[in-house]
């Protein structure tokens, strides 16, 4: 039996509506409202990916809130044990709070009151206190987030390892560990910052046989907030970091640079379901498509072959990726392919102007290039392109991770997909 174990794994932030509590501050810590030119995002959340499961297939999408229960999927142990310990050390973890800035200045230091994570929500049964803080830091008009830290007091916080089938919840929020507060504007108004534990979001085809006749979509993703305040998945569909079957499995991990091939993921023909045609085996910056090609168009392929055509279908259909309920939506339950407007909004909010800052922004966009529709070859990982669900005439809009340009590409071209919450 193979065991994939990851230590200190963490997830990301994402937005939810909450009521701000009364301000509480550390003894001796002066109250410092944010300067005039910067406003911090409200009602933030940070997700810790922590999970343990020996019997996770078949996966069933949750219909209730997350719990610490252990669910028997079919009563048979899997060949790979999912074992991820999400932790917060006494040295702390760095987190980022989205911000909107209209000028330059200095944001003064801040330290929250401590919160207590109860023993029943830790893996070792030890209750831990945590503190959210940030050091004094400068900002400019191009700043999109501030750097903060969550620190465990007196010992490492080991978050409760959750069952894959029980630890996600029908809202994809996992379990609440505790709530901090912090001032977000020049008037000193307070907002909340929730710390949550989650078992991850399984791929739409998780544990299911695709058109290649194999179970090869065992991917687990983590929700994260973008600078636009929207909830996204932290990695492209099919990323190595999300693949339970690979030694690189590390679901809270994101691209460390634009050329991080473990974050490249799958390349989809627009509007096509995750039937296996999109799977790429990446090695360094080069990759090999899992399946070959065909020149036969098909409205509903029964194989995983990549169709060499400007449109893989016989009859074009604009609604295949229109929303979560669309026939071929490739995203997990609760998520869908973003629209052109949503993609444009993210690029603007994250102030993405090139490949480097695309990889440094909250979604950590990598540059996987594309698969050509004329020969099925892989091209140019010097830039990244992601599909939108928006369509025009016989082509679909896409956007580049290297800048803010948008193009109409043939639907037979294969590009990356990053999902947004429905």
C-alpha positions as CSV (number, residue, x, y, z in Angstrom):
1,X,0.0,0.0,0.0
2,X,1.4,3.4,-1.0
3,X,1.1,6.3,1.4
4,X,1.3,9.9,0.3
5,X,2.0,12.1,3.3
6,X,2.4,15.8,3.3
7,X,3.3,17.9,6.4
8,X,2.6,21.5,7.0
9,X,0.2,21.7,4.1
10,X,-1.9,24.9,3.8
11,X,-4.7,26.2,1.6
12,X,-5.8,29.7,0.7
13,X,-8.1,32.6,1.5
14,X,-11.6,33.1,0.3
15,X,-14.4,35.5,0.8
16,X,-17.7,35.0,2.7
17,X,-20.2,37.4,4.2
18,X,-19.9,37.6,8.0
19,X,-20.9,40.2,10.7
20,X,-17.9,42.0,12.1
21,X,-17.5,41.7,15.9
22,X,-16.5,44.4,18.3
23,X,-12.8,45.3,18.1
24,X,-10.5,43.4,20.4
25,X,-6.8,44.1,20.6
26,X,-3.7,42.8,22.4
27,X,-2.9,44.4,25.7
28,X,-0.6,47.3,25.1
29,X,-1.2,47.3,21.3
30,X,-2.3,50.7,20.2
31,X,-5.2,50.9,17.8
32,X,-4.0,51.9,14.3
33,X,-6.6,52.4,11.5
34,X,-5.5,51.8,8.0
35,X,-4.1,54.9,6.1
36,X,-6.4,56.8,3.8
37,X,-5.0,55.4,0.5
38,X,-5.4,51.7,1.3
39,X,-8.5,49.6,2.2
40,X,-8.2,45.9,3.2
41,X,-10.6,43.3,2.0
42,X,-13.4,42.3,4.4
43,X,-14.6,39.0,5.7
44,X,-11.6,36.9,4.7
45,X,-11.1,33.1,5.2
46,X,-8.0,31.0,5.2
47,X,-8.3,27.3,4.3
48,X,-6.0,24.6,5.9
49,X,-6.0,21.4,3.8
50,X,-5.8,18.5,6.2
51,X,-7.1,15.1,5.4
52,X,-6.8,11.3,6.1
53,X,-8.8,8.7,4.2
54,X,-8.2,5.1,3.3
55,X,-11.6,4.5,1.8
56,X,-12.6,7.4,-0.4
57,X,-14.0,5.9,-3.5
58,X,-16.6,6.2,-4.8
59,X,-16.8,9.8,-3.9
60,X,-20.3,11.3,-3.2
61,X,-20.8,15.0,-3.4
62,X,-21.9,16.2,0.1
63,X,-25.5,17.4,0.8
64,X,-24.8,18.6,4.4
65,X,-22.3,20.7,6.2
66,X,-18.8,19.3,6.8
67,X,-18.1,17.2,9.8
68,X,-15.3,15.2,11.5
69,X,-17.0,11.9,10.7
70,X,-15.3,9.1,9.0
71,X,-17.3,7.9,6.0
72,X,-17.0,4.4,4.5
73,X,-17.3,4.9,0.7
74,X,-17.6,1.2,-0.3
75,X,-15.8,-0.5,2.6
76,X,-12.7,-1.3,0.6
77,X,-9.3,0.3,1.3
78,X,-7.7,2.2,-1.6
79,X,-4.2,1.4,-2.9
80,X,-3.1,4.9,-2.0
81,X,-3.8,6.4,1.5
82,X,-4.5,10.1,1.5
83,X,-2.6,11.5,4.5
84,X,-2.1,15.3,4.7
85,X,-1.4,17.1,7.9
86,X,-2.3,20.7,7.8
87,X,-0.4,22.7,10.4
88,X,0.4,26.1,11.8
89,X,3.8,26.3,13.5
90,X,4.9,28.7,16.3
91,X,7.0,30.5,13.7
92,X,3.7,31.1,11.8
93,X,2.5,30.9,8.2
94,X,2.5,33.8,5.8
95,X,-1.0,34.8,4.5
96,X,-2.1,37.6,2.2
97,X,-5.1,39.9,2.7
98,X,-6.4,41.4,-0.5
99,X,-6.2,45.2,-0.6
100,X,-7.2,48.2,-2.8
101,X,-4.8,51.0,-2.9
102,X,-5.0,54.4,-4.5
103,X,-1.6,55.8,-3.5
104,X,1.6,55.2,-1.5
105,X,2.2,55.1,2.2
106,X,3.0,53.0,5.3
107,X,0.6,50.5,6.8
108,X,1.2,50.3,10.5
109,X,1.7,47.1,12.4
110,X,-1.2,45.2,13.9
111,X,-1.7,42.2,16.2
112,X,-5.1,40.6,16.9
113,X,-6.4,39.1,20.2
114,X,-5.7,35.4,20.3
115,X,-8.3,32.9,19.4
116,X,-8.6,29.3,20.7
117,X,-9.0,26.3,18.5
118,X,-10.7,23.6,20.6
119,X,-9.1,20.2,21.2
120,X,-11.7,18.3,19.2
121,X,-10.7,20.1,16.1
122,X,-7.0,19.3,16.4
123,X,-5.4,16.0,15.3
124,X,-3.4,15.6,18.5
125,X,-6.3,16.6,20.8
126,X,-4.4,19.6,22.1
127,X,-6.2,23.0,22.2
128,X,-4.1,25.8,20.7
129,X,-4.1,29.6,20.7
130,X,-3.5,31.5,17.5
131,X,-2.7,35.2,16.7
132,X,-3.1,37.1,13.4
133,X,-0.7,40.0,12.8
134,X,1.2,42.0,10.3
135,X,4.3,44.1,10.5
136,X,4.6,47.7,9.4
137,X,4.9,47.7,5.6
138,X,4.9,50.1,2.7
139,X,2.4,50.0,-0.1
140,X,1.9,51.7,-3.5
141,X,-0.9,52.2,-6.0
142,X,0.0,48.8,-7.5
143,X,-0.4,46.9,-4.2
144,X,-3.1,44.2,-4.4
145,X,-2.5,42.6,-1.0
146,X,-0.7,43.0,2.3
147,X,1.5,40.3,3.9
148,X,0.3,39.0,7.3
149,X,1.0,36.0,9.5
150,X,-0.9,33.5,11.6
151,X,1.1,32.2,14.5
152,X,0.4,29.3,16.9
153,X,1.2,30.1,20.6
154,X,3.0,27.5,22.8
155,X,3.1,24.7,20.2
156,X,2.2,23.6,16.7
157,X,-1.4,23.6,15.7
158,X,-2.1,20.3,13.9
159,X,-5.5,20.7,12.3
160,X,-7.9,17.7,12.5
161,X,-7.5,15.4,9.5
162,X,-10.8,15.2,7.7
163,X,-12.4,12.5,5.6
164,X,-12.6,13.3,1.9
165,X,-16.3,12.5,1.7
166,X,-17.3,14.2,5.0
167,X,-14.8,17.1,5.4
168,X,-15.8,19.4,2.6
169,X,-19.5,20.2,3.1
170,X,-22.1,21.2,0.6
171,X,-20.9,24.8,0.8
172,X,-17.2,23.8,0.2
173,X,-16.3,25.6,3.5
174,X,-15.0,22.8,5.6
175,X,-15.0,23.3,9.4
176,X,-14.6,26.6,11.3
177,X,-11.5,26.5,13.6
178,X,-11.8,30.1,14.8
179,X,-12.3,33.8,13.9
180,X,-9.9,36.7,14.1
181,X,-10.8,40.4,13.7
182,X,-8.9,43.3,12.1
183,X,-9.4,46.9,11.1
184,X,-9.8,47.3,7.3
185,X,-10.3,51.0,6.6
186,X,-9.1,54.5,7.7
187,X,-12.1,54.8,10.1
188,X,-11.0,51.6,12.0
189,X,-14.0,49.6,11.1
190,X,-13.6,45.9,11.9
191,X,-14.1,42.8,9.9
192,X,-13.5,39.1,10.4
193,X,-10.9,36.6,9.3
194,X,-12.0,32.9,9.6
195,X,-9.5,30.0,9.8
196,X,-11.1,26.9,8.4
197,X,-10.1,23.2,8.0
198,X,-11.1,21.4,4.8
199,X,-10.8,18.0,3.2
200,X,-10.5,19.5,-0.3
201,X,-12.7,19.7,-3.4
202,X,-12.6,16.5,-5.5
203,X,-12.5,16.7,-9.3
204,X,-15.7,16.2,-11.2
205,X,-14.4,12.8,-12.5
206,X,-12.9,11.8,-9.1
207,X,-12.8,8.0,-9.0
208,X,-14.7,7.6,-12.2
209,X,-13.7,5.8,-15.4
210,X,-13.2,8.2,-18.3
211,X,-13.3,7.5,-22.1
212,X,-9.7,6.1,-21.9
213,X,-11.1,3.2,-19.8
214,X,-9.2,4.2,-16.7
215,X,-9.7,6.1,-13.4
216,X,-7.2,8.9,-13.9
217,X,-8.9,12.1,-12.5
218,X,-8.2,11.7,-8.8
219,X,-7.6,15.4,-8.3
220,X,-8.3,17.3,-5.1
221,X,-8.4,21.1,-5.1
222,X,-8.6,23.8,-2.4
223,X,-10.9,27.0,-2.6
224,X,-9.0,30.3,-2.6
225,X,-9.9,33.9,-2.9
226,X,-8.7,36.1,-5.8
227,X,-8.0,39.8,-5.6
228,X,-11.4,40.2,-7.2
229,X,-13.0,38.8,-4.0
230,X,-14.3,35.7,-5.9
231,X,-13.8,32.1,-4.8
232,X,-11.6,30.1,-7.3
233,X,-9.9,26.7,-7.2
234,X,-6.3,27.1,-6.2
235,X,-4.9,25.2,-9.2
236,X,-5.7,24.5,-12.8
237,X,-7.8,21.4,-13.4
238,X,-5.4,18.4,-13.6
239,X,-2.4,20.0,-11.9
240,X,0.2,17.5,-10.5
241,X,-0.1,19.2,-7.0
242,X,-3.8,18.1,-7.0
243,X,-3.2,14.5,-8.2
244,X,-3.6,12.0,-5.4
245,X,-1.8,9.3,-7.5
246,X,1.4,11.3,-7.8
247,X,4.2,11.7,-5.3
248,X,4.0,15.5,-6.0
249,X,0.5,15.5,-4.5
250,X,0.3,18.5,-2.2
251,X,-3.3,20.0,-2.6
252,X,-2.6,23.3,-0.8
253,X,0.5,24.0,-2.9
254,X,0.4,26.4,-5.9
255,X,2.7,27.4,-8.6
256,X,6.0,28.7,-7.3
257,X,6.9,30.4,-10.7
258,X,5.3,30.7,-14.1
259,X,7.3,27.7,-15.4
260,X,6.3,25.4,-12.5
261,X,5.2,22.4,-14.5
262,X,3.6,20.7,-11.5
263,X,0.9,23.5,-11.7
264,X,0.4,23.3,-15.5
265,X,-2.5,20.7,-15.4
266,X,-4.7,19.6,-18.2
267,X,-5.4,21.2,-21.6
268,X,-9.0,21.2,-22.7
269,X,-10.7,21.6,-26.1
270,X,-13.3,24.3,-25.5
271,X,-16.7,22.9,-24.4
272,X,-15.5,19.3,-24.2
273,X,-16.0,17.2,-21.0
274,X,-13.1,15.8,-19.0
275,X,-13.1,12.5,-20.9
276,X,-9.3,12.0,-20.9
277,X,-8.5,14.0,-24.1
278,X,-7.2,16.8,-21.9
279,X,-4.7,14.8,-19.8
280,X,-1.0,15.8,-20.1
281,X,2.0,14.1,-18.4
282,X,4.4,16.9,-17.6
283,X,8.2,16.5,-17.2
284,X,10.1,19.8,-16.6
285,X,8.6,22.3,-19.1
286,X,7.8,19.7,-21.7
287,X,4.9,17.3,-21.7
288,X,3.3,14.3,-23.4
289,X,-0.4,14.1,-24.1
290,X,-1.9,11.0,-22.5
291,X,-3.9,10.1,-25.6
292,X,-3.4,10.4,-29.3
293,X,-5.4,12.2,-32.0
294,X,-8.2,11.6,-34.5
295,X,-9.4,13.6,-37.5
296,X,-13.0,12.5,-37.0
297,X,-15.3,15.1,-35.4
298,X,-17.9,13.9,-32.9
299,X,-20.5,15.7,-30.9
300,X,-20.1,13.2,-28.0
301,X,-16.8,11.3,-28.3
302,X,-16.7,7.8,-26.9
303,X,-12.9,7.8,-26.8
304,X,-10.2,10.1,-25.3
305,X,-8.6,11.0,-28.6
306,X,-7.8,14.6,-29.3
307,X,-9.8,15.9,-32.4
308,X,-7.7,17.7,-35.0
309,X,-10.1,20.4,-36.1
310,X,-11.1,24.0,-35.5
311,X,-14.1,22.6,-33.6
312,X,-14.0,19.1,-32.3
313,X,-17.8,18.9,-32.7
314,X,-19.9,18.3,-35.9
315,X,-22.4,20.9,-34.8
316,X,-21.2,23.8,-32.7
317,X,-22.9,24.3,-29.3
318,X,-22.4,27.6,-27.3
319,X,-23.9,26.3,-24.1
320,X,-21.6,23.3,-23.2
321,X,-19.7,25.3,-20.6
322,X,-22.3,28.1,-19.9
323,X,-22.9,27.3,-16.2
324,X,-22.4,24.7,-13.5
325,X,-25.4,22.7,-14.8
326,X,-24.1,22.7,-18.4
327,X,-23.8,19.3,-20.0
328,X,-20.0,19.3,-20.3
329,X,-19.0,21.6,-17.4
330,X,-15.5,20.3,-16.5
331,X,-15.4,21.8,-13.0
332,X,-16.2,20.1,-9.6
333,X,-19.6,20.4,-8.0
334,X,-20.2,24.0,-7.0
335,X,-17.8,25.4,-9.6
336,X,-17.8,26.4,-13.3
337,X,-15.7,27.9,-16.1
338,X,-15.4,31.8,-15.6
339,X,-17.0,34.2,-18.0
340,X,-15.1,36.8,-20.0
341,X,-16.2,39.5,-17.6
342,X,-15.1,37.5,-14.5
343,X,-11.7,36.8,-16.1
344,X,-11.3,40.5,-17.1
345,X,-12.3,41.6,-13.5
346,X,-9.7,39.3,-12.0
347,X,-6.9,40.5,-14.3
348,X,-7.7,44.1,-13.4
349,X,-8.0,43.5,-9.7
350,X,-4.8,41.5,-9.5
351,X,-3.1,44.1,-11.7
352,X,-1.6,41.4,-13.9
353,X,0.6,42.8,-16.7
354,X,3.1,40.0,-17.4
355,X,3.8,36.3,-16.8
356,X,5.8,37.0,-13.6
357,X,3.2,38.9,-11.7
358,X,0.5,36.5,-12.9
359,X,2.4,33.7,-11.1
360,X,2.8,35.9,-8.0
361,X,-0.9,36.9,-7.7
362,X,-3.3,34.9,-5.5
363,X,-4.3,32.4,-8.2
364,X,-0.6,31.7,-9.0
365,X,-1.2,31.4,-12.7
366,X,1.3,29.2,-14.5
367,X,2.3,29.2,-18.2
368,X,1.3,25.8,-19.6
369,X,1.0,27.0,-23.2
370,X,-1.5,25.2,-25.5
371,X,-2.1,22.1,-27.6
372,X,-2.5,22.8,-31.3
373,X,-5.7,21.8,-33.1
374,X,-3.9,21.1,-36.4
375,X,-1.4,18.4,-35.2
376,X,-2.1,17.9,-31.5
377,X,1.4,19.1,-30.5
378,X,2.2,21.1,-27.4
379,X,3.4,24.6,-27.8
380,X,5.1,27.4,-26.0
381,X,5.1,27.2,-22.2
382,X,6.5,30.8,-22.3
383,X,3.0,32.0,-21.8
384,X,-0.3,30.8,-20.3
385,X,-3.8,30.9,-21.7
386,X,-7.1,30.0,-19.9
387,X,-10.5,29.4,-21.3
388,X,-13.6,31.6,-20.6
389,X,-17.1,30.2,-20.9
390,X,-18.1,33.2,-23.1
391,X,-18.4,32.5,-26.8
392,X,-18.6,34.5,-30.0
393,X,-19.5,33.1,-33.4
394,X,-17.5,29.9,-34.0
395,X,-14.7,30.7,-31.5
396,X,-14.4,31.2,-27.8
397,X,-12.7,33.9,-25.8
398,X,-9.6,33.0,-23.8
399,X,-7.2,35.1,-21.7
400,X,-3.5,35.0,-21.2
401,X,-1.8,34.7,-17.9
402,X,1.0,36.8,-19.3
403,X,-1.1,40.0,-19.7
404,X,-4.5,41.4,-20.1
405,X,-5.2,40.5,-23.8
406,X,-8.1,38.5,-24.9
407,X,-8.5,36.5,-28.1
408,X,-10.9,34.4,-30.1
409,X,-9.3,31.0,-30.4
410,X,-10.7,27.9,-32.3
411,X,-12.6,25.6,-30.1
412,X,-10.4,22.7,-31.2
413,X,-7.4,24.3,-29.5
414,X,-6.6,23.0,-26.0
415,X,-6.0,25.4,-23.2
416,X,-5.9,25.4,-19.3
417,X,-9.0,25.7,-17.2
418,X,-9.3,27.5,-13.8
419,X,-12.7,27.2,-12.1
420,X,-14.7,29.8,-10.2
421,X,-17.4,29.2,-7.6
422,X,-20.9,29.1,-9.1
